[in-house]
Amino acid sequence: MSLHESGPCGTFVGVYDGHGGPETSRFINDHLFQHLKRFTSEQQSMSADVIRKAFQATEEGFLSVVTRQWPMKPQIAAVGSCCLVGVVCGGFLYIANLGDSRAVLGRAVKATGEVLAIQLSSEHNACIESVRQELHSLHPDDSNIVVLKHNIWRVKGLIHVIILLHKYLIVVLLVGIHVLWHLLPFYFHLLLFDNIISFL
């Protein structure tokens, strides 16, 4: 799923790639932008904190849905979604990446006509050693938290993406550069950020 909204104060682009079912990506599509508008209005500006709060409110809302639906539909707990968001506002490009995602900024080189790719985010999945170590440290009593299955590291033997609070929010100041968006495949459950990186 994707959402693109544009207005006098900025542009919002969101891409949500569900796994295990469409419920999470649909929920994100229906709620994330609304939360973002509310928090932006309350704080009278766009910021990394506003985006973080919008993601947190969206996650809490979906967890509430899972709690309500669990008795009748326990499989709801196994669905998730990647979430890659871009917000252009006040001369800044905010990139919020939750999951095994990658946002790339393209910059045109006038002399050669080439487009250089500047990676703005990192993927997060169980194939990365540091991610596996972090999962083991967060779940020391679960020897099957990460399992090598068919030559692919998987969380609980099911999916190769991670489910932990370890994401990035990136702020990029736009200074007269040509922007191209390249959104690569991503697969992850909606979760929160814990790092902010700023590029000037």
Backbone as a printed PyTorch tensor [residue, N CA C, xyz], in Angstrom:
tensor([[[  0.8430,  -1.1660,   0.0000],
         [  0.0000,   0.0000,   0.0000],
         [  0.8920,   1.2340,   0.0000]],

        [[  0.3450,   2.3150,  -0.4890],
         [  1.0880,   3.5680,  -0.4380],
         [  0.1120,   4.7180,  -0.2850]],

        [[  0.6270,   5.8260,   0.1960],
         [ -0.1790,   7.0160,   0.3860],
         [  0.6800,   8.2080,   0.0090]],

        [[  0.0910,   9.1520,  -0.7290],
         [  0.7920,  10.3780,  -1.0960],
         [ -0.1600,  11.5290,  -0.8410]],

        [[  0.2180,  12.4280,   0.0400],
         [ -0.5820,  13.6090,   0.3460],
         [  0.3070,  14.8230,   0.1670]],

        [[ -0.2590,  15.8770,  -0.4220],
         [  0.5010,  17.0950,  -0.6160],
         [ -0.3690,  18.2770,  -0.2390]],

        [[  0.2200,  19.2660,   0.3830],
         [ -0.5320,  20.4450,   0.7820],
         [  0.3860,  21.6440,   0.8410]],

        [[ -0.1480,  22.7920,   1.3150],
         [  0.6460,  24.0200,   1.3390],
         [  1.8330,  23.9510,   2.2990]],

        [[  1.7950,  23.0470,   3.2700],
         [  2.8700,  22.9670,   4.2690],
         [  3.8920,  21.8860,   3.9670]],

        [[  3.6160,  21.0040,   3.0140],
         [  4.5810,  19.9530,   2.7280],
         [  3.9840,  18.7900,   1.9710]],

        [[  4.7940,  17.7500,   1.8330],
         [  4.3920,  16.5380,   1.1140],
         [  4.7060,  15.3280,   1.9780]],

        [[  3.7760,  14.3870,   2.0030],
         [  3.9280,  13.1360,   2.7470],
         [  3.8260,  11.9880,   1.7600]],

        [[  4.7950,  11.0630,   1.8170],
         [  4.7620,   9.8520,   1.0000],
         [  4.9930,   8.6770,   1.9370]],

        [[  4.1020,   7.6900,   1.8770],
         [  4.2640,   6.5050,   2.7140],
         [  4.0890,   5.2460,   1.8950]],

        [[  4.9580,   4.2760,   2.1130],
         [  4.8510,   2.9770,   1.4530],
         [  4.8390,   1.9250,   2.5510]],

        [[  3.8160,   1.0650,   2.5370],
         [  3.6250,   0.0670,   3.5830],
         [  3.4880,  -1.3000,   2.9270]],

        [[  4.4170,  -2.1900,   3.2250],
         [  4.4390,  -3.5130,   2.6130],
         [  4.1320,  -4.5490,   3.6820]],

        [[  2.9030,  -5.0400,   3.6800],
         [  2.4770,  -5.9900,   4.6970],
         [  3.0360,  -7.3770,   4.4840]],

        [[  3.1460,  -8.1240,   5.5800],
         [  3.4940,  -9.5360,   5.5010],
         [  2.5720, -10.3090,   6.4380]],

        [[  2.1990, -11.4980,   6.0210],
         [  1.3070, -12.3320,   6.8190],
         [ -0.1500, -11.9570,   6.6580]],

        [[ -0.4250, -10.9270,   5.9090],
         [ -1.7870, -10.4440,   5.6930],
         [ -1.7760,  -8.9370,   5.5380]],

        [[ -2.8800,  -8.3650,   5.0600],
         [ -2.9250,  -6.9300,   4.7690],
         [ -3.3260,  -6.0500,   5.9520]],

        [[ -3.6830,  -6.6410,   7.0780],
         [ -4.2710,  -5.8610,   8.1710],
         [ -3.3740,  -4.7350,   8.6770]],

        [[ -2.1020,  -5.0180,   8.8950],
         [ -1.2130,  -3.9890,   9.4480],
         [ -0.9790,  -2.8600,   8.4530]],

        [[ -0.6930,  -3.1990,   7.2050],
         [ -0.4330,  -2.1350,   6.2230],
         [ -1.6820,  -1.2910,   5.9910]],

        [[ -2.8460,  -1.9050,   6.0040],
         [ -4.0900,  -1.1240,   5.8680],
         [ -4.2800,  -0.1980,   7.0600]],

        [[ -3.9960,  -0.7190,   8.2550],
         [ -4.1350,   0.1010,   9.4590],
         [ -3.1910,   1.3010,   9.3970]],

        [[ -1.9480,   1.0570,   9.0060],
         [ -0.9790,   2.1510,   8.8820],
         [ -1.4730,   3.1730,   7.8610]],

        [[ -1.9490,   2.6840,   6.7250],
         [ -2.4460,   3.5620,   5.6640],
         [ -3.5980,   4.4340,   6.1620]],

        [[ -4.4440,   3.8750,   7.0050],
         [ -5.6180,   4.6000,   7.4990],
         [ -5.3120,   5.5320,   8.6680]],

        [[ -4.2230,   5.2920,   9.4170],
         [ -4.0240,   6.0280,  10.6590],
         [ -2.7500,   6.8650,  10.7650]],

        [[ -1.6570,   6.4510,  10.1500],
         [ -0.3810,   7.1390,  10.3700],
         [ -0.4310,   8.6100,   9.9640]],

        [[ -0.9280,   8.8930,   8.7740],
         [ -0.9610,  10.2780,   8.3050],
         [ -1.8730,  11.1330,   9.1840]],

        [[ -2.9820,  10.5530,   9.6500],
         [ -3.8940,  11.2960,  10.5310],
         [ -3.1930,  11.6610,  11.8420]],

        [[ -2.4440,  10.7060,  12.4080],
         [ -1.6790,  10.9950,  13.6280],
         [ -0.6220,  12.0600,  13.3540]],

        [[  0.0370,  11.9720,  12.2090],
         [  1.0630,  12.9500,  11.8570],
         [  0.4660,  14.3570,  11.7810]],

        [[ -0.6950,  14.4820,  11.1510],
         [ -1.3570,  15.7920,  11.0650],
         [ -1.6990,  16.3170,  12.4590]],

        [[ -2.2160,  15.4310,  13.3170],
         [ -2.6180,  15.8490,  14.6700],
         [ -1.4090,  16.3460,  15.4650]],

        [[ -0.3190,  15.5720,  15.4690],
         [  0.8550,  15.9740,  16.2510],
         [  1.5390,  17.2070,  15.6600]],

        [[  1.5200,  17.3490,  14.3460],
         [  2.0800,  18.5490,  13.7170],
         [  1.2860,  19.7790,  14.1440]],

        [[ -0.0380,  19.6470,  14.1650],
         [ -0.9020,  20.7470,  14.5800],
         [ -0.6670,  21.1070,  16.0510]],

        [[ -0.5630,  20.0910,  16.8960],
         [ -0.3470,  20.3320,  18.3260],
         [  0.9810,  21.0320,  18.5900]],

        [[  2.0340,  20.6420,  17.8680],
         [  3.3560,  21.2270,  18.1000],
         [  3.6460,  22.4140,  17.1870]],

        [[  2.7140,  22.7120,  16.2810],
         [  2.8320,  23.8600,  15.3800],
         [  4.0290,  23.7660,  14.4400]],

        [[  4.5730,  22.5570,  14.2490],
         [  5.6860,  22.3810,  13.3160],
         [  5.9370,  20.9010,  13.0790]],

        [[  6.6860,  20.6270,  12.0210],
         [  7.1180,  19.2580,  11.7250],
         [  8.4720,  19.0490,  12.3930]],

        [[  8.6860,  17.8620,  12.9340],
         [  9.9700,  17.5390,  13.5570],
         [ 10.1170,  16.0240,  13.6330]],

        [[ 11.3220,  15.5830,  13.9600],
         [ 11.5490,  14.1530,  14.1650],
         [ 10.6650,  13.6440,  15.2960]],

        [[ 10.4770,  14.4610,  16.3240],
         [  9.6410,  14.0620,  17.4540],
         [  8.1840,  13.8810,  17.0390]],

        [[  7.6820,  14.7500,  16.1740],
         [  6.3080,  14.6280,  15.6680],
         [  6.1430,  13.3040,  14.9270]],

        [[  7.1010,  12.9770,  14.0760],
         [  7.0210,  11.7250,  13.3140],
         [  7.1010,  10.5330,  14.2580]],

        [[  7.9880,  10.5960,  15.2230],
         [  8.1310,   9.5120,  16.1960],
         [  6.8080,   9.2930,  16.9440]],

        [[  6.1810,  10.3810,  17.3800],
         [  4.9040,  10.2720,  18.1010],
         [  3.8140,   9.6830,  17.2110]],

        [[  3.7930,  10.0760,  15.9360],
         [  2.7880,   9.5380,  15.0100],
         [  2.9740,   8.0370,  14.8220]],

        [[  4.2240,   7.5990,  14.7000],
         [  4.4850,   6.1630,  14.5740],
         [  4.0970,   5.4270,  15.8480]],

        [[  4.4270,   6.0120,  16.9910],
         [  4.1030,   5.3610,  18.2600],
         [  2.5890,   5.2430,  18.4350]],

        [[  1.8510,   6.3030,  18.1250],
         [  0.3920,   6.2620,  18.2450],
         [ -0.2050,   5.2280,  17.2940]],

        [[  0.3630,   5.1210,  16.0930],
         [ -0.1180,   4.1280,  15.1250],
         [  0.1460,   2.7220,  15.6400]],

        [[  1.3390,   2.4980,  16.1630],
         [  1.6530,   1.1690,  16.6950],
         [  0.7450,   0.8230,  17.8680]],

        [[  0.5590,   1.7590,  18.7850],
         [ -0.3060,   1.4960,  19.9370],
         [ -1.7310,   1.1940,  19.4880]],

        [[ -2.2000,   1.9010,  18.4630],
         [ -3.5350,   1.6370,  17.9240],
         [ -3.6520,   0.2410,  17.3510]],

        [[ -2.6230,  -0.1870,  16.6080],
         [ -2.6810,  -1.5230,  16.0240],
         [ -2.5640,  -2.5990,  17.1000]],

        [[ -1.7390,  -2.3770,  18.1110],
         [ -1.6460,  -3.3380,  19.2080],
         [ -2.9830,  -3.4750,  19.9240]],

        [[ -3.7290,  -2.3960,  20.0140],
         [ -5.0710,  -2.4360,  20.5980],
         [ -6.0060,  -3.3000,  19.7490]],

        [[ -5.9040,  -3.1760,  18.4300],
         [ -6.6990,  -4.0080,  17.5150],
         [ -6.3450,  -5.4780,  17.7110]],

        [[ -5.0560,  -5.7770,  17.8000],
         [ -4.6110,  -7.1650,  17.9960],
         [ -5.1770,  -7.7130,  19.3010]],

        [[ -5.1150,  -6.9290,  20.3620],
         [ -5.6300,  -7.3660,  21.6620],
         [ -7.1240,  -7.6720,  21.5910]],

        [[ -7.8850,  -6.8140,  20.9180],
         [ -9.3410,  -7.0310,  20.7920],
         [ -9.6700,  -8.2330,  19.9240]],

        [[ -8.9340,  -8.4120,  18.8250],
         [ -9.2730,  -9.4680,  17.8690],
         [ -8.6560, -10.8230,  18.2080]],

        [[ -7.6870, -10.8520,  19.1230],
         [ -6.9680, -12.0820,  19.4480],
         [ -7.8910, -13.2630,  19.7640]],

        [[ -8.9200, -13.1170,  20.6110],
         [ -9.7520, -14.2840,  20.9520],
         [-10.4520, -14.9130,  19.7420]],

        [[-10.8900, -14.1020,  18.7740],
         [-11.5930, -14.6160,  17.6030],
         [-10.6640, -14.8950,  16.4280]],

        [[ -9.5610, -14.1680,  16.3580],
         [ -8.6730, -14.2450,  15.1930],
         [ -7.2120, -14.1780,  15.6460]],

        [[ -6.6910, -15.2610,  16.2540],
         [ -5.3240, -15.2000,  16.7940],
         [ -4.2470, -14.9680,  15.7390]],

        [[ -4.5280, -15.2780,  14.4800],
         [ -3.5310, -15.0640,  13.4230],
         [ -3.2250, -13.5790,  13.2150]],

        [[ -4.0480, -12.6950,  13.7690],
         [ -3.7990, -11.2570,  13.6480],
         [ -2.4430, -10.8840,  14.2650]],

        [[ -2.0020, -11.6590,  15.2460],
         [ -0.7240, -11.3690,  15.9030],
         [  0.4690, -11.7050,  15.0140]],

        [[  0.2450, -12.4100,  13.9170],
         [  1.3430, -12.8100,  13.0290],
         [  1.4790, -11.9090,  11.8120]],

        [[  0.6330, -10.8920,  11.6730],
         [  0.7430,  -9.9980,  10.5240],
         [  1.5920,  -8.7910,  10.9100]],

        [[  2.1710,  -8.1720,   9.9250],
         [  2.9890,  -6.9960,  10.1630],
         [  3.1410,  -6.2030,   8.8890]],

        [[  3.9700,  -5.1870,   8.9470],
         [  4.1810,  -4.3600,   7.7690],
         [  5.4870,  -3.5980,   7.8850]],

        [[  6.1230,  -3.4250,   6.7600],
         [  7.2200,  -2.4690,   6.6590],
         [  6.5890,  -1.0940,   6.5540]],

        [[  7.3540,  -0.0910,   6.8630],
         [  6.8240,   1.2600,   6.7700],
         [  7.9750,   2.2000,   6.4250]],

        [[  7.9170,   2.7650,   5.2340],
         [  8.9200,   3.7260,   4.7880],
         [  8.1800,   5.0140,   4.4540]],

        [[  8.5520,   6.0980,   5.1370],
         [  7.8340,   7.3610,   5.0040],
         [  8.8150,   8.4750,   4.6750]],

        [[  8.3840,   9.3730,   3.8080],
         [  9.1290,  10.5910,   3.5260],
         [  8.2250,  11.7910,   3.7230]],

        [[  8.7260,  12.8040,   4.3960],
         [  7.9830,  14.0470,   4.5970],
         [  8.8960,  15.1890,   4.1700]],

        [[  8.4250,  16.0090,   3.2450],
         [  9.1510,  17.2110,   2.8420],
         [  8.4030,  18.3890,   3.4380]],

        [[  9.0820,  19.1470,   4.3030],
         [  8.4280,  20.2600,   4.9890],
         [  9.4820,  21.2660,   5.4420]],

        [[  9.2630,  22.5230,   5.1370],
         [ 10.1490,  23.5800,   5.6060],
         [ 11.5980,  23.4290,   5.1710]],

        [[ 11.8300,  22.9140,   3.9630],
         [ 13.1890,  22.7540,   3.4720],
         [ 13.8990,  21.5100,   3.9680]],

        [[ 13.1950,  20.6670,   4.7120],
         [ 13.7780,  19.4270,   5.2190],
         [ 13.0780,  18.2260,   4.6090]],

        [[ 13.8530,  17.1710,   4.4010],
         [ 13.3120,  15.8770,   4.0070],
         [ 13.4950,  14.9440,   5.1900]],

        [[ 12.3880,  14.4630,   5.7370],
         [ 12.4230,  13.5180,   6.8500],
         [ 12.1530,  12.1300,   6.2860]],

        [[ 13.0170,  11.1840,   6.5980],
         [ 12.8340,   9.7980,   6.1760],
         [ 12.6610,   8.9570,   7.4290]],

        [[ 11.5640,   8.2330,   7.5070],
         [ 11.3250,   7.3140,   8.6180],
         [ 11.2710,   5.9110,   8.0380]],

        [[ 12.1660,   5.0610,   8.4970],
         [ 12.2850,   3.7180,   7.9440],
         [ 12.1430,   2.6970,   9.0530]],

        [[ 11.0960,   1.9100,   9.0070],
         [ 10.8840,   0.8470,   9.9760],
         [ 10.9090,  -0.4640,   9.2370]],

        [[ 11.9450,  -1.2220,   9.4300],
         [ 11.9790,  -2.5350,   8.8140],
         [ 13.1390,  -2.7280,   7.8760]],

        [[ 13.0030,  -3.7450,   7.0870],
         [ 14.0390,  -4.1390,   6.1430],
         [ 13.8820,  -3.2830,   4.8920]],

        [[ 14.1490,  -2.0030,   5.0510],
         [ 13.8540,  -1.0130,   4.0180],
         [ 15.1030,  -0.2450,   3.6380]],

        [[ 14.9840,   0.4790,   2.5490],
         [ 16.0690,   1.3670,   2.1610],
         [ 15.4740,   2.5590,   1.4250]],

        [[ 15.8620,   3.7420,   1.8570],
         [ 15.5290,   4.9650,   1.1360],
         [ 16.8220,   5.4770,   0.5240]],

        [[ 16.7630,   5.8780,  -0.7330],
         [ 17.9400,   6.3460,  -1.4510],
         [ 17.6220,   7.7070,  -2.0530]],

        [[ 18.5190,   8.6450,  -1.8660],
         [ 18.3950,   9.9690,  -2.4570],
         [ 19.2380,   9.9800,  -3.7160]],

        [[ 18.6440,  10.3790,  -4.8390],
         [ 19.3940,  10.4750,  -6.0850],
         [ 19.8310,  11.9080,  -6.3220]],

        [[ 21.0870,  12.0810,  -6.6900],
         [ 21.6030,  13.4210,  -6.9660],
         [ 22.1640,  13.4430,  -8.3760]],

        [[ 21.6240,  14.3350,  -9.1980],
         [ 22.0770,  14.4420, -10.5820],
         [ 23.4320,  15.1470, -10.6350]],

        [[ 24.3560,  14.5550, -11.3890],
         [ 25.6760,  15.1540, -11.6120],
         [ 25.6100,  15.8560, -12.9620]],

        [[ 25.6280,  17.1820, -12.9530],
         [ 25.4490,  17.9480, -14.1910],
         [ 26.4980,  17.6210, -15.2510]],

        [[ 27.7330,  17.4720, -14.8350],
         [ 28.8260,  17.2580, -15.7910],
         [ 28.6730,  15.9630, -16.5750]],

        [[ 28.1820,  14.9220, -15.9360],
         [ 28.1070,  13.6110, -16.5960],
         [ 26.6860,  13.1620, -16.9050]],

        [[ 25.7120,  13.7950, -16.2740],
         [ 24.3260,  13.3650, -16.4630],
         [ 23.9650,  12.1360, -15.6380]],

        [[ 24.9350,  11.6270, -14.8860],
         [ 24.6780,  10.4600, -14.0460],
         [ 23.8610,  10.8580, -12.8220]],

        [[ 23.2590,   9.8550, -12.2250],
         [ 22.5670,  10.0550, -10.9610],
         [ 23.3060,   9.2440,  -9.9040]],

        [[ 23.7930,   9.9310,  -8.8810],
         [ 24.4700,   9.2610,  -7.7800],
         [ 23.4490,   8.9120,  -6.7090]],

        [[ 23.5360,   7.7130,  -6.1890],
         [ 22.6270,   7.2680,  -5.1340],
         [ 23.2800,   7.4770,  -3.7770]],

        [[ 22.5660,   8.1560,  -2.9020],
         [ 23.0180,   8.3660,  -1.5340],
         [ 22.0560,   7.6120,  -0.6270]],

        [[ 22.5530,   6.5620,   0.0120],
         [ 21.6890,   5.7520,   0.8690],
         [ 21.3690,   6.5310,   2.1390]],

        [[ 20.0720,   6.6490,   2.4560],
         [ 19.6290,   7.4180,   3.6080],
         [ 19.2030,   6.5500,   4.7810]],

        [[ 19.0710,   5.2630,   4.5640],
         [ 18.6120,   4.3840,   5.6390],
         [ 19.2730,   3.0240,   5.4930]],

        [[ 19.1000,   2.2030,   6.4930],
         [ 19.6780,   0.8590,   6.4840],
         [ 18.5790,  -0.1780,   6.6130]],

        [[ 18.8140,  -1.3400,   6.0200],
         [ 17.8810,  -2.4420,   6.1970],
         [ 18.1550,  -3.0870,   7.5490]],

        [[ 17.1400,  -3.7030,   8.0990],
         [ 17.2750,  -4.3880,   9.3800],
         [ 16.6350,  -5.7520,   9.2430]],

        [[ 17.4640,  -6.7940,   9.1760],
         [ 16.9060,  -8.1410,   9.1420],
         [ 17.8500,  -9.1030,   9.8380]],

        [[ 17.3750, -10.3030,  10.0440],
         [ 18.1130, -11.2940,  10.8230],
         [ 19.3470, -11.8230,  10.1020]],

        [[ 19.5590, -11.4640,   8.8500],
         [ 20.7780, -11.8770,   8.1380],
         [ 21.9880, -11.0730,   8.6030]],

        [[ 21.7590,  -9.9830,   9.2960],
         [ 22.8300,  -9.1190,   9.7840],
         [ 23.2500,  -9.6020,  11.1740]],

        [[ 24.5360,  -9.9110,  11.3240],
         [ 25.0520, -10.4880,  12.5720],
         [ 24.7060,  -9.6470,  13.7950]],

        [[ 24.8870,  -8.3410,  13.7160],
         [ 24.6110,  -7.4790,  14.8730],
         [ 23.1340,  -7.5340,  15.2670]],

        [[ 22.2600,  -7.7000,  14.2960],
         [ 20.8270,  -7.8190,  14.5750],
         [ 20.5490,  -9.1280,  15.3080]],

        [[ 21.1750, -10.2100,  14.8460],
         [ 20.9860, -11.5050,  15.5190],
         [ 21.4850, -11.4280,  16.9630]],

        [[ 22.6360, -10.7890,  17.1620],
         [ 23.1680, -10.6460,  18.5170],
         [ 22.2170,  -9.8450,  19.3960]],

        [[ 21.6590,  -8.7850,  18.8380],
         [ 20.7270,  -7.9690,  19.6090],
         [ 19.4720,  -8.7520,  19.9650]],

        [[ 18.9660,  -9.5320,  19.0180],
         [ 17.7960, -10.3620,  19.3040],
         [ 18.0950, -11.3650,  20.4140]],

        [[ 19.2710, -11.9890,  20.3630],
         [ 19.6530, -12.9390,  21.4180],
         [ 19.7690, -12.2390,  22.7690]],

        [[ 20.3030, -11.0180,  22.7810],
         [ 20.4390, -10.3070,  24.0590],
         [ 19.0810,  -9.8610,  24.5990]],

        [[ 18.1440,  -9.5510,  23.7120],
         [ 16.7980,  -9.1610,  24.1500],
         [ 15.9580, -10.3510,  24.5920]],

        [[ 16.2820, -11.5350,  24.0790],
         [ 15.5120, -12.7490,  24.3800],
         [ 16.4620, -13.8730,  24.7950]],

        [[ 17.1760, -13.7110,  25.9250],
         [ 18.1960, -14.6930,  26.3080],
         [ 17.6390, -16.0830,  26.6240]],

        [[ 16.3680, -16.1720,  26.9710],
         [ 15.7720, -17.4650,  27.3220],
         [ 15.1650, -18.1910,  26.1290]],

        [[ 15.2370, -17.5850,  24.9560],
         [ 14.6320, -18.1910,  23.7640],
         [ 15.7380, -18.6010,  22.7910]],

        [[ 16.1060, -19.8760,  22.8280],
         [ 17.1880, -20.3510,  21.9530],
         [ 16.7760, -20.3680,  20.4860]],

        [[ 15.4810, -20.2810,  20.2110],
         [ 14.9840, -20.2950,  18.8310],
         [ 14.5520, -18.9170,  18.3450]],

        [[ 15.0190, -17.8570,  19.0160],
         [ 14.6190, -16.5240,  18.5780],
         [ 15.0920, -16.2650,  17.1520]],

        [[ 16.2780, -16.7600,  16.7960],
         [ 16.7830, -16.6490,  15.4310],
         [ 17.2480, -18.0330,  14.9940]],

        [[ 16.7400, -18.4950,  13.8550],
         [ 17.0220, -19.8430,  13.3650],
         [ 17.4790, -19.7600,  11.9100]],

        [[ 18.5290, -20.5110,  11.5700],
         [ 18.9700, -20.6080,  10.1800],
         [ 18.1330, -21.6870,   9.4960]],

        [[ 17.3160, -21.2670,   8.5410],
         [ 16.3980, -22.1840,   7.8630],
         [ 16.5270, -21.9730,   6.3610]],

        [[ 16.8750, -23.0310,   5.6270],
         [ 17.0740, -22.9470,   4.1750],
         [ 18.0900, -21.8590,   3.8230]],

        [[ 19.1740, -21.7880,   4.6100],
         [ 20.2610, -20.8250,   4.4200],
         [ 19.8460, -19.3710,   4.6000]],

        [[ 18.7360, -19.1330,   5.2820],
         [ 18.2940, -17.7710,   5.5730],
         [ 18.0010, -17.6840,   7.0670]],

        [[ 18.5600, -16.6670,   7.7200],
         [ 18.2730, -16.4540,   9.1300],
         [ 16.8550, -15.9330,   9.2670]],

        [[ 16.1010, -16.5480,  10.1740],
         [ 14.7000, -16.1700,  10.3610],
         [ 14.3910, -15.9870,  11.8410]],

        [[ 13.5280, -15.0270,  12.1400],
         [ 13.0470, -14.8270,  13.4990],
         [ 12.0100, -15.8980,  13.7800]],

        [[ 12.2420, -16.6760,  14.8340],
         [ 11.3490, -17.7720,  15.2260],
         [ 11.1580, -18.7760,  14.0910]],

        [[ 12.0780, -18.8040,  13.1500],
         [ 12.0140, -19.7500,  12.0440],
         [ 10.9830, -19.4120,  10.9920]],

        [[ 10.3370, -18.2410,  11.1240],
         [  9.2270, -17.9080,  10.2330],
         [  9.5500, -16.8340,   9.2140]],

        [[ 10.1170, -15.7490,   9.6560],
         [ 10.3110, -14.6060,   8.7680],
         [ 11.7150, -14.0580,   8.9860]],

        [[ 12.3580, -13.5770,   7.9320],
         [ 13.7480, -13.1560,   8.0800],
         [ 13.9050, -11.7150,   8.5360]],

        [[ 12.8130, -11.0320,   8.7980],
         [ 12.9260,  -9.6670,   9.3050],
         [ 12.9720,  -9.6860,  10.8200]],

        [[ 13.4190,  -8.5970,  11.3910],
         [ 13.5300,  -8.5210,  12.8370],
         [ 12.3020,  -7.8610,  13.4380]],

        [[ 12.0750,  -8.1130,  14.6900],
         [ 10.9860,  -7.4770,  15.4210],
         [ 11.5850,  -6.9400,  16.7180]],

        [[ 12.1300,  -5.7410,  16.6620],
         [ 12.7100,  -5.1150,  17.8350],
         [ 12.7410,  -3.6080,  17.6330]],

        [[ 12.9190,  -2.8760,  18.7120],
         [ 12.9140,  -1.4220,  18.6480],
         [ 14.2970,  -0.9170,  18.2380]],

        [[ 14.5730,  -0.9190,  16.9430],
         [ 15.9120,  -0.5470,  16.4680],
         [ 15.7940,   0.0450,  15.0680]],

        [[ 15.3800,   1.2820,  14.9660],
         [ 15.1350,   1.8880,  13.6710],
         [ 15.7790,   3.2640,  13.5970]],

        [[ 15.6490,   3.8770,  12.4610],
         [ 16.3050,   5.1520,  12.2220],
         [ 15.3270,   6.1800,  11.6580]],

        [[ 15.4960,   7.4100,  12.1030],
         [ 14.7880,   8.5400,  11.5200],
         [ 15.8630,   9.4750,  10.9930]],

        [[ 15.7540,   9.8120,   9.7540],
         [ 16.8020,  10.5890,   9.1040],
         [ 16.2350,  11.9270,   8.6320]],

        [[ 16.9410,  12.9900,   8.8900],
         [ 16.5380,  14.3210,   8.4610],
         [ 17.5680,  14.8190,   7.4550]],

        [[ 17.1110,  15.2300,   6.3020],
         [ 18.0080,  15.7000,   5.2520],
         [ 17.6090,  17.1240,   4.8750]],

        [[ 18.5410,  18.0480,   4.9520],
         [ 18.2920,  19.4180,   4.5250],
         [ 18.4530,  19.4810,   3.0110]],

        [[ 17.4140,  19.9340,   2.3290],
         [ 17.4680,  20.0370,   0.8730],
         [ 18.0700,  21.3850,   0.4920]],

        [[ 19.2010,  21.3520,  -0.1810],
         [ 19.8790,  22.5790,  -0.5850],
         [ 20.1050,  22.5330,  -2.0900]],

        [[ 19.0770,  22.8250,  -2.8520],
         [ 19.2000,  22.9300,  -4.2930],
         [ 19.6810,  21.6740,  -4.9880]],

        [[ 19.3300,  20.5040,  -4.5030],
         [ 19.7160,  19.2810,  -5.1980],
         [ 18.4820,  18.6350,  -5.7980]],

        [[ 18.6920,  17.9290,  -6.8750],
         [ 17.6090,  17.2320,  -7.5550],
         [ 17.3240,  15.9330,  -6.8030]],

        [[ 16.0870,  15.7420,  -6.3940],
         [ 15.7380,  14.5820,  -5.5770],
         [ 15.0330,  13.5280,  -6.4180]],

        [[ 15.5270,  12.3190,  -6.3680],
         [ 14.8640,  11.1570,  -6.9680],
         [ 14.6280,  10.1510,  -5.8610]],

        [[ 13.4430,   9.5840,  -5.8240],
         [ 13.1430,   8.5760,  -4.8120],
         [ 13.3070,   7.1950,  -5.4140]],

        [[ 14.0160,   6.3500,  -4.7220],
         [ 14.1290,   4.9430,  -5.0860],
         [ 13.7240,   4.1490,  -3.8590]],

        [[ 12.5490,   3.5590,  -3.8770],
         [ 12.0810,   2.7830,  -2.7380],
         [ 12.2940,   1.3180,  -3.0560]],

        [[ 13.1350,   0.6730,  -2.2940],
         [ 13.4570,  -0.7250,  -2.5220],
         [ 12.5440,  -1.6130,  -1.6850]],

        [[ 12.4630,  -2.9090,  -2.0180],
         [ 11.5800,  -3.8020,  -1.2640],
         [ 11.9370,  -3.8190,   0.2160]],

        [[ 10.9080,  -3.9600,   1.0260],
         [ 11.1330,  -4.0320,   2.4580],
         [ 10.0450,  -4.8750,   3.0960]],

        [[ 10.4120,  -5.5370,   4.1920],
         [  9.5210,  -6.4700,   4.8690],
         [  9.7600,  -6.3490,   6.3660]],

        [[  8.8190,  -5.7490,   7.0760],
         [  9.0270,  -5.6110,   8.5110],
         [  7.7490,  -5.2630,   9.2360]],

        [[  7.7450,  -5.5020,  10.5100],
         [  6.6340,  -5.1880,  11.3970],
         [  6.7810,  -3.7450,  11.8640]],

        [[  5.6900,  -3.0360,  11.9630],
         [  5.7140,  -1.6540,  12.4210],
         [  6.2190,  -1.5750,  13.8550]],

        [[  7.2740,  -0.8150,  14.0520],
         [  7.8040,  -0.5970,  15.4010],
         [  8.3440,   0.8180,  15.5230]],

        [[  9.0040,   1.1160,  16.6190],
         [  9.4390,   2.4740,  16.9200],
         [ 10.8990,   2.7190,  16.5580]],

        [[ 11.2840,   4.0080,  16.5340],
         [ 12.6730,   4.4010,  16.2890],
         [ 13.4260,   4.4790,  17.6050]],

        [[ 14.7240,   4.4100,  17.5630],
         [ 15.5250,   4.7840,  18.7230],
         [ 16.7680,   5.5860,  18.3490]],

        [[ 16.9330,   5.8970,  17.0830],
         [ 18.0990,   6.6760,  16.6500],
         [ 17.6580,   7.7980,  15.7220]],

        [[ 18.3510,   8.9200,  15.7870],
         [ 18.1160,  10.0230,  14.8480],
         [ 19.4530,  10.3520,  14.2000]],

        [[ 19.4490,  10.4270,  12.8900],
         [ 20.6590,  10.7710,  12.1440],
         [ 20.3360,  12.0120,  11.3210]],

        [[ 21.2000,  12.9840,  11.2970],
         [ 20.9600,  14.2150,  10.5510],
         [ 22.0470,  14.4030,   9.5010]],

        [[ 21.6340,  14.6490,   8.2690],
         [ 22.5630,  14.9280,   7.1740],
         [ 22.3630,  16.3710,   6.7430]],

        [[ 23.4400,  17.1100,   6.5220],
         [ 23.3150,  18.4860,   6.0270],
         [ 23.9790,  18.5970,   4.6810]]])
